[in-house]
Amino acid sequence: MSGHSKWHNIQARKGKSDAQRGKIFTKIGREIAVIVKAGGSDPVSNPKLRDVIAKAKQNNMPNDSIERSIKKAAGELSGVNYESCTYEGYGTGGSAVIVECLTDNKNRTAGDVRHAFDKFGGSLGATGCVSYLFNRKGIVEISLEGKDVDTLMMDALESGAVDVVDYEDYCEVVTEQNEHNNVADAMKAKGYEVISAETRLVPDSYVDLDEDKLTKFNRMIDMLEDLDDVQEVYHNVNMPDEE
């Protein structure tokens, strides 16, 4: 397995301005709200909440902000009700894009997402138009600092991983959809530092774009990710500067 890794996005986000970090915290707060309402406020019995708390911490979200988001969702504080919606479409060069959102106004969100696609030569499609090109997998990112990559790969496979990708300073361990927490716990028990553990949509294959199309595509992705209602953007474009 190869191609675009989101860890590079996370690293870039950590260096952004306070205003941009605030926007990330807002997105994570929305995700916490939906997950708590669906599965409860205890991360022990709600593994999705455990995942998003880990994501919040790796993005340096303050603990009191995390707790406040959980309390709002649990009804202890007043809050807004969000619902999830997913959009699929095509970027330049026939690339496939999936946009996952949490919103309190679907009409606004649909218009904003469509505008981003249209502005940069893409087109919003019908539900299912590109999702068949992706599979949801567990992704566990593990630091390689002080570790031997070959040993890590063997330990990961023994722990239930289905694939491992070496990114020099860390490894991306791929699992089946619901096994990422089990594999993460097993790797922690073996003495590894787990950077993150979550599920993501992973494309079956990747496409290459020429420089002009790649520039336009990246501008579209940036615009989508900057929308308040957008939680995740998945695509199947190789990012040569991130590999």
NUTOR-580927 format. One record per residue (C-alpha): x, y, z. Coordinates in steps of 0.25 Angstrom, whole numbers, padded with zeros to 4 digits, always signed. Each point is the difference from the previous one (the first is absolute). Layout:
N
XYZ
...
END
This chain:
243
+0000+0000+0000
+0005+0014-0003
-0004+0014-0003
-0005+0012+0008
+0001-0001+0015
-0008+0009+0009
+0011+0001+0010
+0007+0011-0008
-0013+0008+0000
+0000-0001+0015
+0014+0004+0001
-0003+0012-0008
-0012+0004+0008
+0008+0000+0013
+0008+0012-0006
-0012+0008-0004
-0005+0013+0006
-0008+0001+0012
-0012+0003-0008
+0002-0012-0009
+0002-0009+0013
-0013+0006+0005
-0007-0005-0012
+0006-0014+0001
-0005+0000+0015
-0014+0004-0005
+0000-0012-0010
+0004-0010+0011
-0010+0006+0010
-0011-0003-0010
+0005-0014-0002
+0000-0002+0015
-0014+0005+0001
-0005-0010-0011
+0008-0012+0006
-0004+0002+0014
-0015+0001-0004
+0001-0012-0008
+0008-0009+0010
+0001+0007+0014
+0010+0008+0007
+0009-0011+0005
+0012-0003-0009
+0002-0014+0006
-0014-0004-0006
+0000+0009-0012
+0013-0003-0008
-0003+0011-0010
+0000+0010+0011
+0014-0005+0004
+0005+0002-0014
-0005+0014-0001
+0006+0004+0014
+0013-0006-0005
-0001+0009-0013
-0004+0012+0009
+0013-0002+0008
+0009-0002-0011
-0005+0013-0006
+0003+0007+0014
-0015+0002+0003
+0000+0004+0015
-0006-0010+0010
-0010+0010+0005
-0005+0002-0014
-0001-0015-0002
-0008-0002+0013
-0009+0012-0004
-0003-0006-0013
-0004-0014+0006
-0009+0007+0011
-0007+0008-0011
-0003-0013-0008
-0004-0007+0013
-0011+0011+0003
+0008+0006+0012
+0002+0013-0008
-0009+0006-0011
+0005-0003-0014
-0003-0001-0015
-0005-0013-0007
+0008-0004-0011
-0002-0010-0011
+0009-0007-0009
+0000+0000-0015
+0009-0005-0011
+0003+0006-0014
+0007-0007-0011
+0006+0006-0013
+0011+0001-0010
+0012+0009+0000
+0009+0004-0011
+0005-0012-0009
-0011-0008+0004
+0005-0002+0015
-0010-0005+0010
-0004+0008+0013
-0008-0003+0012
-0004+0011+0009
-0005-0003+0014
-0008+0011+0008
-0007+0003+0013
-0010+0011-0002
-0012+0007+0006
-0004+0005-0013
+0001-0010-0012
-0004+0010-0010
+0011+0010+0003
+0010-0012+0001
-0004-0005-0014
+0001+0013-0006
+0014+0003+0006
+0005-0014-0004
-0005+0001-0014
+0006+0014-0002
+0014-0005+0004
-0002-0011-0011
-0005+0009-0011
+0011+0011+0003
+0011-0009-0003
-0005-0009-0011
-0006-0011+0007
-0014-0005+0001
-0009-0005+0011
-0006-0013-0003
-0011-0009+0005
+0001-0009+0012
+0008-0012-0003
+0007+0006-0012
+0014-0002+0006
-0002-0007+0013
+0002-0014-0006
+0014+0004-0003
+0003+0001+0015
+0000-0009+0012
+0000+0004+0015
+0012-0005+0007
+0006+0001+0014
+0013+0009+0000
+0010+0000+0011
+0012+0009-0001
+0012-0004+0008
+0013+0008+0003
+0012-0006-0005
+0009+0008+0009
+0010-0010+0006
-0007-0012-0006
+0005-0010-0011
-0010+0001-0012
+0001-0015-0003
-0003-0004+0014
-0012+0010+0001
-0006-0006-0013
+0001-0014+0006
-0006+0004+0013
-0011+0007-0007
-0004-0012-0009
+0001-0009+0012
-0010+0010+0007
-0010-0001-0011
+0004+0010-0010
-0002-0003-0015
+0010+0010-0005
+0011+0009+0004
+0006+0012-0007
+0013+0007+0004
+0000+0015-0001
+0015+0001+0006
-0004+0007+0013
-0012-0008+0003
-0008-0012-0006
-0014-0001-0004
-0006-0013+0005
-0013-0004-0008
-0011-0009+0007
-0013-0005-0003
-0011+0011+0003
-0003-0004+0014
+0014-0005+0004
+0008+0013+0002
-0002+0002+0015
+0004-0015+0002
+0012+0001-0008
+0004+0014+0006
-0002-0006+0014
+0009-0012-0004
+0011+0009-0006
+0000+0008+0013
+0002-0012+0008
+0012-0003-0008
+0006+0013+0003
-0004+0008-0012
-0005+0015+0000
-0013+0001-0007
-0002+0013-0007
-0015-0002-0004
-0010-0011-0002
-0012+0002-0008
-0008-0005-0012
+0001+0007-0014
-0005-0002-0014
+0012-0006-0008
-0001+0000-0015
+0002-0013-0008
+0010+0007-0009
+0006+0013-0002
+0001+0010-0012
+0011+0009-0005
-0003+0014-0004
+0009+0010-0008
+0005+0012+0007
-0011+0010-0005
-0011-0010+0004
+0007-0003+0013
+0001+0014+0004
-0015+0003-0003
-0004-0013+0007
+0008+0004+0013
-0007+0014+0000
-0014-0008-0001
+0004-0009+0012
+0005+0012+0008
-0013+0008-0003
-0008-0013+0004
+0008-0002+0013
-0001+0015+0004
-0016-0001+0000
-0005-0001+0015
-0010-0011-0003
+0011-0009-0007
+0006-0011+0009
+0008-0008-0009
+0004+0000-0015
+0004-0013-0006
+0006-0002-0015
+0008-0009-0008
+0011+0010-0006
+0014-0003+0003
+0007+0011+0007
+0015+0000-0005
+0004+0010+0010
-0005-0008+0012
+0005-0013-0003
END
